[in-house]
Amino acid sequence: MIKIPGATAWQRFNVFIATGFGIGLITPIAPGTVGSLPGVLLAWFMSTQNVPLQIITCIGLSLIAVPICHIAEQVLQKKDDGRICADEWMLFPICVIGIPLHSVPFLLPVFFLVTRFCDITKPPPARGLQRITGGIGIVIDDFFASLYALVFNHLIYFGYVYYFG
């Protein structure tokens, strides 16, 4: 468990989850990118499920990420602290909804890079939504960036299937 002076066990647990199981706390360079890697494993598992279940699960993960990120932000005492990466790893599965990852595993790194690009550049309205405070502000911009990534990743997937499939 993470040691944070004055934090309760529940707060430390939330920080642990919010930081990608502690990855965001120990990674000095690009903690959001490295901390989003657990989301790749989650997406890989979820891709075997039917699309409606993937959508429901992604909505649930997005909603769960809000209070987790909110508590972590309060404990770490910094608005949208870069070490908080639950908004990345818990929302990564959104970016590949409906893509059969097991049939195109070699495209997964491409999907990951596209997703990180959308998260970093934050196309409108994602960037403007960062002004919202608390857990909602941490998660909502990534939610919209994930929807952009979903569109781009589907275009890549369908392009691959059309040309090589």
C-alpha positions as CSV (number, residue, x, y, z in Angstrom):
1,M,0.0,0.0,0.0
2,I,1.2,3.5,-0.7
3,K,2.4,5.5,2.3
4,I,0.9,9.0,2.4
5,P,1.2,10.8,5.8
6,G,-2.3,11.6,7.2
7,A,-4.2,9.7,4.5
8,T,-6.7,7.0,5.5
9,A,-6.4,3.5,4.1
10,W,-9.4,4.2,1.8
11,Q,-7.6,7.3,0.4
12,R,-4.3,5.4,0.0
13,F,-6.3,2.7,-1.9
14,N,-7.8,5.3,-4.2
15,V,-4.4,6.8,-4.9
16,F,-3.1,3.4,-5.6
17,I,-5.8,2.7,-8.2
18,A,-5.7,6.3,-9.6
19,T,-2.0,6.1,-10.2
20,G,-2.3,2.9,-12.2
21,F,-1.5,0.7,-9.3
22,G,1.4,3.0,-8.3
23,I,3.0,3.2,-11.7
24,G,2.2,6.9,-11.9
25,L,4.1,7.5,-8.7
26,I,7.3,5.8,-9.7
27,T,7.5,6.8,-13.3
28,P,9.5,10.1,-13.7
29,I,8.9,10.4,-17.4
30,A,5.4,10.4,-19.0
31,P,3.5,8.9,-16.1
32,G,0.2,9.2,-17.9
33,T,1.5,7.1,-20.9
34,V,3.2,4.5,-18.8
35,G,0.4,4.5,-16.3
36,S,-2.1,3.8,-19.1
37,L,-0.6,0.4,-19.9
38,P,-2.9,-1.5,-17.5
39,G,-5.7,-0.2,-19.7
40,V,-4.2,-2.1,-22.6
41,L,-4.5,-5.4,-20.7
42,L,-8.1,-4.5,-19.7
43,A,-9.0,-3.6,-23.3
44,W,-7.4,-6.9,-24.5
45,F,-9.7,-8.9,-22.1
46,M,-12.7,-6.8,-22.9
47,S,-12.3,-7.2,-26.7
48,T,-13.5,-10.8,-26.3
49,Q,-16.9,-9.6,-25.0
50,N,-19.8,-8.5,-27.2
51,V,-20.0,-4.8,-28.1
52,P,-23.0,-4.0,-25.9
53,L,-21.1,-5.4,-22.9
54,Q,-18.0,-3.5,-23.9
55,I,-20.0,-0.3,-24.0
56,I,-21.7,-0.9,-20.6
57,T,-18.3,-1.8,-19.0
58,C,-16.7,1.4,-20.5
59,I,-19.5,3.6,-19.1
60,G,-19.1,1.9,-15.7
61,L,-15.3,2.3,-15.7
62,S,-15.7,6.0,-16.7
63,L,-18.1,6.6,-13.8
64,I,-16.0,4.7,-11.3
65,A,-12.9,6.7,-12.4
66,V,-14.5,10.0,-11.4
67,P,-14.6,9.5,-7.6
68,I,-11.2,7.6,-7.7
69,C,-9.5,10.5,-9.4
70,H,-11.3,13.0,-7.2
71,I,-10.1,11.4,-4.0
72,A,-6.5,11.0,-5.4
73,E,-6.5,14.7,-6.5
74,Q,-7.5,15.7,-2.9
75,V,-4.9,13.5,-1.3
76,L,-2.1,14.6,-3.7
77,Q,-3.2,18.2,-3.4
78,K,-2.6,19.1,-7.1
79,K,-5.2,19.8,-9.8
80,D,-5.2,17.0,-12.3
81,D,-1.9,15.7,-11.0
82,G,0.1,14.0,-13.8
83,R,0.7,11.0,-11.6
84,I,-3.1,10.3,-11.7
85,C,-3.6,8.0,-14.6
86,A,-6.9,6.2,-13.9
87,D,-8.4,8.5,-16.4
88,E,-6.1,7.0,-19.0
89,W,-6.0,3.3,-18.0
90,M,-9.7,3.0,-17.1
91,L,-10.8,4.8,-20.3
92,F,-8.4,3.1,-22.7
93,P,-10.9,0.3,-23.5
94,I,-13.2,3.0,-25.0
95,C,-10.7,3.6,-27.7
96,V,-11.0,0.0,-29.1
97,I,-14.7,-0.8,-28.5
98,G,-15.8,-3.2,-31.3
99,I,-12.3,-3.9,-32.6
100,P,-11.4,-7.6,-32.4
101,L,-8.0,-7.1,-30.9
102,H,-7.2,-10.8,-30.9
103,S,-7.4,-10.9,-34.7
104,V,-5.1,-7.8,-35.2
105,P,-2.7,-7.9,-32.1
106,F,0.0,-6.2,-34.1
107,L,-2.3,-3.1,-34.4
108,L,-2.6,-2.7,-30.7
109,P,0.6,-0.5,-30.4
110,V,-0.8,1.7,-33.2
111,F,-4.1,2.0,-31.4
112,F,-2.3,2.9,-28.2
113,L,-0.2,5.6,-29.9
114,V,-3.3,7.1,-31.5
115,T,-5.1,7.1,-28.2
116,R,-2.1,8.8,-26.4
117,F,-2.0,11.3,-29.2
118,C,-5.7,12.2,-28.8
119,D,-5.2,12.4,-25.0
120,I,-2.2,14.7,-25.3
121,T,-3.5,17.0,-28.0
122,K,-7.1,16.9,-26.6
123,P,-9.2,18.0,-29.7
124,P,-12.2,20.2,-28.9
125,P,-14.2,20.1,-26.8
126,A,-11.8,17.9,-24.7
127,R,-9.3,20.6,-23.9
128,G,-11.9,23.1,-22.7
129,L,-13.4,20.5,-20.4
130,Q,-10.2,20.4,-18.4
131,R,-11.3,23.6,-16.6
132,I,-13.9,21.5,-14.7
133,T,-12.6,20.8,-11.2
134,G,-12.4,17.6,-9.3
135,G,-12.7,14.0,-10.6
136,I,-15.2,15.0,-13.3
137,G,-12.7,17.4,-14.8
138,I,-9.9,14.8,-14.7
139,V,-12.0,12.2,-16.5
140,I,-14.3,14.1,-18.9
141,D,-11.6,15.5,-21.1
142,D,-10.1,12.0,-21.5
143,F,-13.6,10.6,-22.2
144,F,-14.0,12.9,-25.2
145,A,-10.4,12.3,-26.3
146,S,-11.1,8.6,-26.1
147,L,-14.1,9.0,-28.4
148,Y,-11.9,10.7,-31.0
149,A,-9.4,7.9,-30.6
150,L,-12.2,5.3,-31.1
151,V,-13.1,6.9,-34.4
152,F,-9.4,7.0,-35.6
153,N,-8.7,3.5,-34.4
154,H,-11.8,2.2,-36.3
155,L,-10.6,3.9,-39.4
156,I,-7.2,2.3,-39.1
157,Y,-8.8,-1.1,-38.4
158,F,-11.2,-0.9,-41.4
159,G,-8.4,0.4,-43.6
160,Y,-6.3,-2.6,-42.6
161,V,-9.2,-5.0,-43.3
162,Y,-9.9,-3.3,-46.6
163,Y,-6.4,-3.4,-47.9
164,F,-5.0,-6.6,-46.3
165,G,-7.9,-8.4,-44.9
